[in-house]
Amino acid sequence: MEEKETTLTNTPPKRPTRREALIRGGLTIGGLAAWAVAPAAEGAQPAAKWDHEADVVCVGSGAAGCAAAVTAAAAGAKVIVIEKLPTTGGTTNKSAGIAWIPNNRFMSAQGLRDDKVDCLRYLARYSYPGEYDPNSPTLGLSTPAYRLLEAFYAHGAATVEHLEEMGAAHFQEYKMWHVNRLAPDYADHLPENCAPRGRALEPVDRSGTYVGGAGLAAQMAEWLRQRGVPILLEHAVTALVQEGGRVVGVEARTGERLVRIRARRAVIFGSGGYAHNPELVARHQPGLYGSCAMPGSTGDFIPIAGAMGASMGTLGTAWRTQVVLEEALQSRAIGLGAFVLPGDSMIVVNKYGRRVVNEKINYNDRTETHFVYDPVAKEYPNRFQFMVFDERTLDGFGGAFPLPTTRASDPFLIGGATLAELATNIQARMQKIGAHIGAYRLAPEFAATLEQAVARFNGYAAAGKDAEFERGLHDYDRDWHAVFSPMRQGTAQPPNPMPNVTMHPLSDQGPFYALILGPGALDTCGGPAINEQAQVLDCADRPILGLYGAGNCVASPSGRAYYGAGHTIGVALTFGHIAARHALAHGDTA
């Protein structure tokens, strides 16, 4: 149900009935929380003074945190934003800023119907394919899971409209940049998806110029500053403060100083995932080799909320993308992921030389293939994969990541005069990085199987039909190929004359090339469980009063699914907005 926005008054805070409990949540070995609760003493005053006070304290200045802060401040609340990095924006700064929002006003203006029942079927089918039942009142999902999806549909469009009405952000239809078509969803072909285009919105300035994720974050931060909302940079939250069974503030470190910040209504976390916390990655997602997330994504909220008795939702999920393995081995903090693989005379194979996936499918789902387990061989045959291509793809699409601009410009490019020589050189490279990848090596039959895979693919390309993985069959493949595979200016290669634009036969003659791909992530999306009001839940599934979470720091409301371009930003904005509205409407002044 839509809650009425509440404007806060200056009512003095309630006198505490017992001594506050200080809940400390520092990261320790293994990512566990070290915590202690101070003994209660009825009627005692707080043990220490507050350095700052506000109605709502938002932790993190990316999409989730800023959406919450804007929503609260627009309703008249006093807000403080806390950011541990020296700049605002978090990982939103590195994103395209696209927001996937169902039933948005741009769709309505074009007569595109995005009915609630149909949309929820799409969300449920994609998020929970094993549980999905179209004849169930909750579509086969648990009631909490269904309510999270229902809340996203109910509040997504209102979130964007509110940000626009406040002047804190501006959006327009995302038409895939130079392609000039409404973006298809990442599962546009599912029969449950009755509105496969138009849900993706792009951030723009007042003139309608695209500004990217950095521009989106900057717009919201500037709006907050203009209204006197403090944004405390280089403040790392280390603990929550609890009083009378309610979260009433945070402790944060800035330099060598401990700062205590009171939150009369709520603390809302939007602090990012844990992609750059090696201990948490090793514990919950071994084999995640690199991430596009900002270095501040170290999963701080997991032990902090755990110290409060928060229930952990799934911790093994991430917004996945393939990465160039050797680049990620040099630094986990990578600049780009291999989102949509460019080129047409290109395939991806595993250690046996076999194709394992539609190379044009979306990055999140494609990367899942790295984790397929072979129960007979007792191995992960796709743990690392090999993007194999010829001179046409290198020359025609060079510079479209991860393809290098030239042969000499990329130390990670592997070449060979023939496919057999390429296989030998790949094996040599795998041995060179063996200390980082364990015993994973090419199978003895790799070269022979690779030649067979290329021959089959060439037949598919000539016929225009991929009999194994349906590459190029659906709108998604073709449209996103056009975005990420523009032919390079000055190339000697002709346009693809084949019946399926995503496929072109590899040359009969070398040279051939390869890049080693590993599983990576935009960021993780596992953490404390929340309900449809973005309240963090305890181990009995009860809300922890005064504590909210949104974005990548909490368990994803959509599970493992990535609905379309801008999925992460859309969900983060929406649940940040939901959190602030609920806190103002229902949070008793502490």
N, C-alpha and C positions, 0 to 999 in steps of 0.2 A: 504494500500500500504506500502511496506517496505521502511522506510526512510533510507537515507544514514547517517552513523555515522559521526559526526563532531568532529574534534579535535579543542579545544579552543585555541585562541591566547591570547596575553597579551594586547589586545585593551583596553584602559582606559574606565571606565564606563561613561555613559552619565551623563551630569549635570542635576540634577532634575529640573523640571519646576515649581514645587510648593512644599511647605512644606510637608514632609512625614506625612502620617496618621498612627497613632499608633493604631492598632486594638487589643484590649485586650480581651482574652477569658477565664476567670476563671470559674471553676465549682462553682455553687451556689446551694441553696436548690432547689430540683427538677431537677437539671442538666441543668438549664438555663444558658445562657451566660450573664455576665455583661460586657458591652463593650462601648467604647467611641471613637469617631474619632476626632482627633485634627483638629482645623480649618485650612483651607488651606491658604497659603500665597505664591503667585507666586514668584519663584526665590529664596525662602528662603533655607538655608542650613539645613541638618538634625539636629534634636534637640539634638542628643547625638552621641557620637562616637561609633564605632563598636569595640568590643573586639576581634572578629575573622572575617575573610572574606574567602569566598570560591565561586566557581562557582555553586556548587550544595550542598545543605544541606539536609542530609537524617535523618529523625527522626525515631528512632527505629532500633535495630540491629538484628532483626530476619530475616526470609527468605525474606520478601518484602524489608525491608530497606537495607539489605546487597546486595541483587541482584541489586538494583538500584545503590548503591555505587560502586560496582564492575564494572558495565556497564559504569558508568560515568568516573570513574578513568581510566579504560582501554582505553577510548577514549581521554585521556589526560587532562581531567578536574580536577581542584582542588576541592576536596571533603572533607566535614566534616560530621561525623556521630555523632548523639546525642542520648544518651541512658539514661533514667531516673533511671534505676536500677544500682546496683553496679557491675553487670556482663553483658557481651554481650550475645546475643542469644534469648532473650525474650522467648515466649512460644515454639518457635522452639526447644529450648533446651529440653523440656519435651516430644516432639513428637517422633515418630518413624523415622521421616525425609523422609518418602516415598514421592515421587513426582509423581502425576498422570499427564502424558504428552501425549497427542494424537499424533499419527503419528511420534513417536520418531525413532531415527536411529536404535535402537535395533530391533524394529518391522520390519523396512525395510530390515535389514540384514537377518531376518528369513523368509522374503517373506510374512509377515503379512500386508495386505493392510488396510490402514485406510484412506479411501477416504474422502475428505472434505465434500461432499454432504451428505454422509451417516453419518459421525461423527456429523455434525451439526444437523441432524435429531434426533440422540440420545440425544444430549445436549438439544435441544429445547423440545423434548418430555418429558424428565425427569425434566427439570427446570420449564416448563410452560405447564403442562398437560391440563389445562383448555383452553389455547389459541392455542395450537398446531394444525396446519393445514398443512399437507405435501404438499398440492397443492398451498400454498401461496409462493410468492417470498421470504418472510421473515419467512416462516414456521408458520405464524399466529402471530408472535411476533411483538411488536412495533419495529420500525427501530432502536432506541437506544439499546434495549435489544438484538436484533439480532446481531448488530455490536459488542457488548461485547463478545458474544459467538464466533463470527467470528474471533475477535482479539485473543482470547485464542487459538483457533485452529491454526491460522496463525503464532503465535509467540512462542508457548510453546516449540516446539522442538528446535527452534533457540536459545531460552533462555538457555536451558540445554547445547546445543553445545557450546555456547559462554562461559559459565562458565567453561566448560571442556577445551576449547581451551586456555583460560586465565590461567588455572591451579588453579582456585579459588574453584572448587568443582569437585567431581568425582562421576559418577553414573554407575550402571549396572542394568540389568533386575532384578526385584524383583520376586524371586521364592518362596515366602511364607515360608522362612526359612527352617525348617526341612521337609516340605511337598515336596519341590522341584518341584513346578508347577507354571507356570505363573499365577499371581493372576487374578481371574475373577472380572469384574466390579460389582458394587453394584446393577446394574440392567442389569445383563448379559442376562436375559431372554427376554428383550424387543425386538420385531421384528426389531426395528430401529437400534439396536446395532449390527452392522456387524463386529465389531472387539472387542469381549468381553474380550479378554485377551491380556496382553503385554503392556498396557499403564502405568503401575505402575513401577517406577524406585526406586532403593534404593541407598542411599549415601554410598560410600566406600572410603577407603584410596587408595593410589597409588598401594598397593599390592592386592586390590580387597576385603579387609576385611570390612564387614559392620560396620558403625560407628554411626548410629542413628542420630537423629535430633541434638543432642549436637555436634556430630562430623561435621555435615554439617555446622552448624553455626560457629563452631570454624575454619573450613577451610576458610570460606569467611572472617572472622574477621582477621585471620592471614595473608591472602593475602593482605588485606587492610593495615595492620600495616607494612608489609614488604615494601610497596610502600609509606610509610610516610603519610598515611591517618589518621588524628587524630580521635580517637573515644572517645568522651567526656562522661564519665560515671557519673552517679548521677547528670545529668543535665535534669531537667524536663521543657519541653517547655510549656510556659503559654500564649504566644501571638504570633501573626504574625505581621510583620511590612509591611505596604503598602506605596508605593510611586508612584505617578503618575498613580494610578489605577492598580498597579501591586504589587504582593507580592515580597518583596526584602530581607526578612530576618525574624528572629525569636527572641523572648526574651525567656530566660530560667532561671530557678532558680537552683542554686547549693549551698546548705547550705542556708546562709542568703544573698547571693550575687546574684544580677541580672546581667546576661550576655546577650549581644546583638551580634548576629551572622548574618553577611550579606551573602546573597545568590544572586550572580550576575545573575544566570540563572534560578534557581528553588529551591523551597522547596518541598521535596517529603516525605510524611508521610507514615510510615509503622508501626504505634505505637500500634497495637493490638486493641481488642474489649473492651467491657465494662462489662465483666462478673463479675468483682469484684467491681463494683460501685453499691451499693444497691439502691441508688436513681434512677439511670437510669434503673436498672432491674425492680424495682417496677413500674416504669412509663410505660415501653415498653414491659417487659416480666415477669409479675408476675407469680410466680411459678417455677422460675429457682433456684433450691436449692443448686447447687454446681457446681464448674468448675475446670477443669484441668489447666486452664490458669495460667500464672505467676501472682503474685499479682499486677504487674504493669498494668494489663489490666483493666483500670478504665475509658476508653472512653474519654480521654482527647481531642481527635480530634473533637468530636462532638460540644462542645461549641466553641472551637477555630475556626473551620470552619464556624460555625453558625454566629459568630460575623462578618465574612467576607461576609455574605449574601449567604452562600452556601445552595443549595437545598439539603434537606435530602431525600435520598432514603428510602427504607424500614428500619425500626428500630427494627422490631420485629422478626428478623431471628437470628438463631444461628446454629453452628455445634453441634448437640445435641447428648447426650449420657445419658443413665440411670445411676443413682448413687445410692449407698447404702444410703438411706435417713438419717438414724441415724448418720452415719459418716459425712454427709454434714451438718447436724444440729450442729455438734460440731465445724466444720470449713468449710466455703464456699470453701476454697482453698484445694481441695482434691487431693490426689496423682494419683488415677486412676478412670476412669469411667468403667462401666460395658459394655464394647464394644461388644463382642460377648459372649453371655451367655453360660457357659460351662455345660457339662453334657448331658446325653441322657434321663434319667428317671427324667425329670424336665418339669414343665409347669409354665406359668405366668398367674395369674388371677387378676380380679379387685375386687372391694368391694362387688360384688354380687357373687363372686366365679366363674365367667365365664372367660374362655380364651378370650383374645382380640386381639392376634397378633401371627404371626409366630415368635416363640421365637428365631429363628436363623437368622432373617433378620437383615440387617445392623443397627448399633446403631443410626444413624441419623434419619432414617425413623421409626424405632421401637419406639423411644422416642416421636415422634409426636402423638402416640396414647394416651398419657397422657392428651392431650388437646382437646379430643373429647367431645363435649357438647351434653347433652341430653335435647332437648327443652321441653319435657313433664315433666320430673322430675325436670327441672331447676337446673341441677348439672353437674359436671364433674365426671362421675362414674369411670374413669380410672386415676384420678389425682395421686393416689398412686397405685402401683401394688405389687403383692406378688409372689415372685419366690419360688415355692413349689417343694421340691425334697425329695428323700428317701435316705436310707443308701448307696445304690449303687452309687449314684452320689456323695455323700459326701466322701465316701471312695475311689471311683475310680478316681475322678477328683479334690479332695481336693487340695487347693493351687492355682488353676486356678481362678483368681479373677472373681467374688466376693466370691467364695467358700472359707471358711477357711481351713487351713491345718488340724485342728482337731476341735472337738466339743468344747473343752475348750478354744480355742485360739481366739474366736471372740465374743465380747459382744453383737453384733448385731444379732447373730443367734438365732432364735426362734425354739423350739422343742416341740414335742408332741408324746405321745405313739400311738395315733390314729389321723386320720384326724380331728375328732371332737374336740379332745383335742388341736390339733394344732390351730384350729380356735379360741378356747377359749383363748389361749395364745397370738395369734396375736391381738385379741381384747384388751386384757389387755395391750399389748405393745402400741397399738394405743392410749389408754387412758393415758398412762404414758407420751407420747409426745404430748398430746392434745393441750398444750399451743402453740405449733409450727405449728399445722396443722389445726386449726379451728375445725369445726364440722364434719369433715370427719371421719366416723366410718364404720365398717363392717355392711352390711345389715343383718337383722335377718336370712335370708335364706342362708347366706354365707356357713355354714358348709355343709348343704345338697347339695347345688349346686356344691360345691367343690368336693364332693364325686362323683357326676354325671360327672363332667368335667374330673376327673381322670379316671373313668370307660370308658368314650368315648375315651380319649387319649390312654388308654391301648389297646383298640380295634384297633385304628389307627396304633399303634406301631407294633402290631402283624401282621396286614395286610400290613404294609409298606407304607400306604397312609393316609395322613392327609386330611380328607374330608373338614375340616373347613378352614385351613390356608395354606395348601400346604407345610408344613414344610418338608424340605429335597427333594423337587421335583427338584429344580434347582441346577446347579453346585455351585453357590455361597454358598448355605446352607451347602453343603457337604464339600467343600474345606475349608471354614473358620472354620467349626466345627473341622476339622482335625488340624487346627493351634491352636485353642483356647481350644480344649478339648482333649489334650493328656492324656492318662491314666497314673495315678501316679505310679511311680516305687514302688513296694512292695505292691500294692493293692491286696486284696483278691478277687476282682471282675473280672470276665472273660470278654474278649472282647465281644462287642455287636454282638449277632448272628442274630439279626432281619434283615429283608430285607431292612430297611431304617436306615442307621447308625446314623442318628441324633435322632432317637426315640427308647426308650426301655420302656416297661411297668414299672410303679411304682409298688413297692412291695405291696402285699395284706396285709402285716403286717408292723407295725411301727418298729422303730420310723420314724417320718416324720419331715421335717424342712422347714423353710421359712426365707427369707430376704425381708425387705420392700424396694422397689425400688421407687425412685422419679425421676422427670425430671431434668436433669442437662445439661451441655454443655462442649465441649472442649473450646470454646470461643464463644462470639457473633460475628455476621458478618453483622451488620447493621450500617449505618452511612451516611455520605455525598455521594451524587451521583457523579459518574465519567462517562466519555465517553470512547470510545474505545482507546483513547490515554492516559488514566489514569488521565486526567485533571479533577479537581474538578469543578463542575458546579454551577452556581448561580441560583437564582430562576426563571430566564428566560431561563434556559438551555444553557447559554453561559459559556465558560470556564473562570474561575478566573485565569487570567494570572499569571504564575509563581508558581501555586499551583497544586500539584499532590497527589494522594493517591493510596495505594495498600494494599492488605492483609485484615485483619479483621477489620481495622479501618474505612473502607468504605463499602457502600452497595454492597453486594456480586454480582459479575457479573453473577453468576450462579443461583441467586435466592435462593430457599430453597434446591436445589438438591445437593447431595453428590455423584459424579459420580463413585468414586471408591477409593481404598486405596491411600492415598496421595493427595486427592483432594485439601485440604486447602493449602498445601505447593506448589503444582503445580501452582495453580492460583496466589498465593502470589509471587512466583519467577517470573512468566510471566509478571504480571502487574507492578512489580518493574522494570523489564528490559524495558518494554514498556515505562514507565514514563521517565526513564533516557534518552533513545534514543530520545524520542520526545522533551524533554527539551533541549538537546544539538543541535538537528536539527532545532528547531523552536523558542527556547527561546531567545529573544533579551537580550543582556547584560544590566543588570540594573545598 
